[in-house]
Amino acid sequence: MAPDTVSLPLGFDVPEGWTPLAPAEAGAPGVVFVAVHREPGADFTPNITLGVRQRPDAAPMAEIAEEAVERLGRTMALLDVISRHEIGDATAPGVTQVLRMRTGEGQDLVQTQVHLSVPGPDGPVDRVVLELVFTAEPEAAQQLTPDFRQFVASVRLRRKNPAGEGEPS
């Protein structure tokens, strides 16, 4: 894991038709979860990733989302933010954004990002940020966006019960 990535006891449901892969094998080091939706003959394999990062500052979620755009923009030939919306509340704010991208090879992709804040015990300067990302070609994105929404809605923190086993919180 990268130095700023952390581990959280997360639970989530993998949508039907999606196959989990080890992040390193999928070429996605620094994330804690990767799933792909294999489609025969497709030029690009749709994927969902989940990253967990410690965020030791009080940066607004919109700024964190913009940082993600800037990181991605360094690797793309074209990158446009189609939409960005704040979600959540003051205790656990978040941002969703949809990006249109073109790779250096000329492949058009759509990426939906959801950035969620998990408050820490010391408030905003001790928080963890979840980054849930769905990437696909435009046509596949239209078909598979409901799966990504289902995945996002299923993400939850787990707590340990007295027997030490994880359970949904």
KOLROPA-345607 format. One record per residue (C-alpha): x, y, z. Coordinates in steps of 0.5 Angstrom, whole numbers. Layout:
N
+-------+-------+-------+
|    c1 |    c2 |    c3 |
+-------+-------+-------+
|     X |     Y |     Z |
...
+-------+-------+-------+
This chain:
169
+-------+-------+-------+
|    c1 |    c2 |    c3 |
+-------+-------+-------+
|     0 |     0 |     0 |
|     2 |     7 |    -1 |
|     4 |    11 |     5 |
|    -2 |    15 |     5 |
|    -7 |     9 |     4 |
|   -10 |     6 |    10 |
|   -14 |     0 |    12 |
|   -21 |     0 |    14 |
|   -26 |    -5 |    16 |
|   -31 |    -4 |    10 |
|   -36 |    -8 |     8 |
|   -39 |    -8 |     1 |
|   -43 |   -12 |    -4 |
|   -40 |   -14 |   -11 |
|   -46 |   -13 |   -17 |
|   -47 |   -19 |   -21 |
|   -43 |   -20 |   -27 |
|   -37 |   -17 |   -24 |
|   -31 |   -21 |   -22 |
|   -26 |   -18 |   -16 |
|   -19 |   -18 |   -18 |
|   -12 |   -17 |   -13 |
|   -11 |   -10 |   -14 |
|    -3 |   -11 |   -16 |
|    -5 |   -16 |   -21 |
|   -10 |   -11 |   -24 |
|    -5 |    -6 |   -25 |
|    -8 |    -2 |   -19 |
|    -3 |    -1 |   -14 |
|    -6 |     4 |    -8 |
|   -13 |     1 |    -8 |
|   -16 |    -4 |    -4 |
|   -21 |    -7 |    -8 |
|   -22 |    -8 |   -16 |
|   -27 |   -11 |   -20 |
|   -28 |   -12 |   -27 |
|   -34 |   -13 |   -32 |
|   -31 |   -17 |   -38 |
|   -35 |   -16 |   -44 |
|   -32 |   -21 |   -50 |
|   -30 |   -16 |   -56 |
|   -29 |   -10 |   -52 |
|   -23 |    -5 |   -53 |
|   -24 |    -4 |   -45 |
|   -25 |    -8 |   -39 |
|   -30 |    -4 |   -35 |
|   -28 |    -3 |   -28 |
|   -29 |    -1 |   -21 |
|   -24 |     1 |   -16 |
|   -24 |     3 |    -8 |
|   -19 |     7 |    -5 |
|   -18 |     9 |     2 |
|   -13 |    15 |     4 |
|   -12 |    18 |    11 |
|   -13 |    25 |    10 |
|   -10 |    29 |    15 |
|   -12 |    36 |    13 |
|   -19 |    40 |    13 |
|   -19 |    41 |     5 |
|   -26 |    41 |     3 |
|   -29 |    35 |    -1 |
|   -29 |    39 |    -8 |
|   -22 |    41 |    -7 |
|   -20 |    33 |    -6 |
|   -24 |    31 |   -12 |
|   -21 |    37 |   -16 |
|   -14 |    34 |   -14 |
|   -16 |    27 |   -17 |
|   -18 |    30 |   -23 |
|   -11 |    34 |   -23 |
|    -8 |    27 |   -22 |
|   -12 |    23 |   -28 |
|   -11 |    29 |   -32 |
|    -3 |    28 |   -32 |
|    -4 |    21 |   -36 |
|   -10 |    23 |   -41 |
|   -10 |    26 |   -47 |
|   -16 |    30 |   -46 |
|   -20 |    30 |   -39 |
|   -27 |    34 |   -38 |
|   -31 |    35 |   -32 |
|   -38 |    33 |   -34 |
|   -41 |    34 |   -27 |
|   -39 |    35 |   -20 |
|   -44 |    35 |   -14 |
|   -43 |    35 |    -7 |
|   -47 |    30 |    -3 |
|   -47 |    28 |     5 |
|   -48 |    33 |    10 |
|   -43 |    37 |    15 |
|   -41 |    31 |    19 |
|   -39 |    26 |    13 |
|   -39 |    31 |     6 |
|   -38 |    28 |     0 |
|   -37 |    29 |    -8 |
|   -39 |    26 |   -14 |
|   -36 |    27 |   -21 |
|   -37 |    25 |   -28 |
|   -31 |    25 |   -32 |
|   -30 |    25 |   -40 |
|   -23 |    22 |   -42 |
|   -19 |    20 |   -48 |
|   -13 |    16 |   -47 |
|    -6 |    17 |   -51 |
|    -9 |    12 |   -56 |
|   -15 |    16 |   -57 |
|   -20 |    11 |   -53 |
|   -26 |    15 |   -50 |
|   -28 |    13 |   -43 |
|   -33 |    16 |   -38 |
|   -31 |    16 |   -31 |
|   -35 |    17 |   -25 |
|   -32 |    18 |   -18 |
|   -35 |    18 |   -11 |
|   -31 |    21 |    -6 |
|   -34 |    20 |     1 |
|   -31 |    23 |     8 |
|   -31 |    18 |    14 |
|   -30 |    23 |    20 |
|   -24 |    21 |    25 |
|   -24 |    21 |    33 |
|   -21 |    28 |    32 |
|   -25 |    31 |    27 |
|   -24 |    33 |    20 |
|   -16 |    33 |    21 |
|   -17 |    26 |    23 |
|   -21 |    23 |    17 |
|   -21 |    18 |    12 |
|   -23 |    19 |     5 |
|   -26 |    13 |     1 |
|   -25 |    14 |    -7 |
|   -30 |    10 |   -11 |
|   -29 |    10 |   -18 |
|   -32 |     7 |   -24 |
|   -29 |     7 |   -31 |
|   -32 |     5 |   -38 |
|   -33 |     6 |   -45 |
|   -39 |    11 |   -46 |
|   -44 |     6 |   -48 |
|   -42 |     1 |   -43 |
|   -42 |     6 |   -38 |
|   -49 |     7 |   -39 |
|   -51 |     0 |   -39 |
|   -47 |    -1 |   -32 |
|   -48 |     5 |   -28 |
|   -54 |     2 |   -24 |
|   -49 |    -3 |   -22 |
|   -44 |     2 |   -20 |
|   -49 |     6 |   -16 |
|   -51 |    -1 |   -13 |
|   -44 |    -2 |   -11 |
|   -43 |     5 |    -8 |
|   -50 |     4 |    -4 |
|   -47 |    -2 |    -1 |
|   -41 |     0 |     2 |
|   -41 |     1 |    10 |
|   -36 |     1 |    16 |
|   -36 |    -6 |    20 |
|   -35 |    -6 |    27 |
|   -32 |   -12 |    31 |
|   -37 |   -15 |    36 |
|   -34 |   -18 |    42 |
|   -32 |   -25 |    39 |
|   -28 |   -21 |    34 |
|   -32 |   -22 |    28 |
|   -33 |   -16 |    23 |
|   -41 |   -14 |    23 |
|   -44 |    -8 |    19 |
|   -45 |    -2 |    23 |
+-------+-------+-------+
